[in-house]
Amino acid sequence: MEKRRGKYDYLSAIRNRMVPRIGEHWRTRVASDKSENPLHNDEGLILKMMGHPTLLQGLIAEMDAGYNFMYKNPYTDRTYTYDDIGLILERLFAEKSYGE
């Protein structure tokens, strides 16, 4: 995985057709692609990085939407949100077993 620079992952946003309208903010989260990961439909990649001016606002909106569980992957340094803590436990098991 390439190391992202800056405070927002524009590449992942654009790959998911998430271009904001004029005057709007770029979204905080992109949902996982169901075709790539059918078991984790409720997983979302956080696109804003530490230091982004609206990161906290976005994470609060995530919690309001029901994505109350967050996980930071130690191998990729990326943060994900979930609505079910069981999905985080699956991730931890996979990383311990396979290193991903």
N, C-alpha and C positions, 0 to 999 in steps of 0.2 A: 504494500500500500504506500502510495506516495505521501510525503509529509505535506500537509496543507499550511500555507502561509497566510498571514492576515487574520482577520477576525470573522470571516464568513466563508463558508464553502460554496462559492458561486458555481463551481463545476457540477457538484451534485444537484444543486438547485436547477440549473439549466438542463441537465440530463433528465430531470423529472418535470420539465416544462413549467417551472415555477417562476415566471418572470412577473414582477409586480406591475400593477397599473401605475400611471403617473401619480405621484404624491403618496403612494402606499409604501409600507416597509416590506422588505423581503421576509418571507415566512421563517419561523424558527425551526420547524420540523418537517421532515419528509417521511412519509410512511414507507415501510419496507415494500419492495416489489413482491406481490403475491406469487408471481411466476417463479421468482428466484428462491423464495423462502415461504412456502405455503403454510408452514406451522406457526410462523410468527407474524400473522397479519396485523397484530396490534403493536408491533415494534416500530419505533420511529427514530430516525437519525436526527440529532440536533445539529443544525447547520451553523449556528452562531457559536463562536469560540469565546473563551475567557477574555474579558476586556472589551467585548462588544457592548456598545452603549445601551442596547435594548435586550440583552440576554436575560436579565432578571425578569423583565416584563414578559418576555416570551415563555420563560419557565413557569411563571405564575399562571399564565394562560393555559399551559399544558396541564397543570394540576387542576385547574377549573374544568378542563375538558375530560378529566378522569384518568389522565396518565400520571399517576402519583408515584410511580417507582422509576428511579433513574439508575443507570449503570454506566460506568466509564470503563471501556475496554483498555486494559493495561498494555496491550500489544499495539493497538492502533491509536490510542489516546483520544478516541472518539466517544461521545456520550450518546446514550440511547434512552428513550422513555418507553414505559410499558404500562398497561392497565392491570397487569397480573404479575405478582411477584414470582410465580412459578416459572415464568419465562426467563427471569434473571437467573434463577437457580439452574435452569437448563444451560444457559450460556456459561455459567461458572464451571459446570461439569464438563462441557465441551472444551473449554480452554484448558482445564487441568488435564484432560485426557489427550487432546490433540494440539494444544498450543495455538488455537485460533480464536 
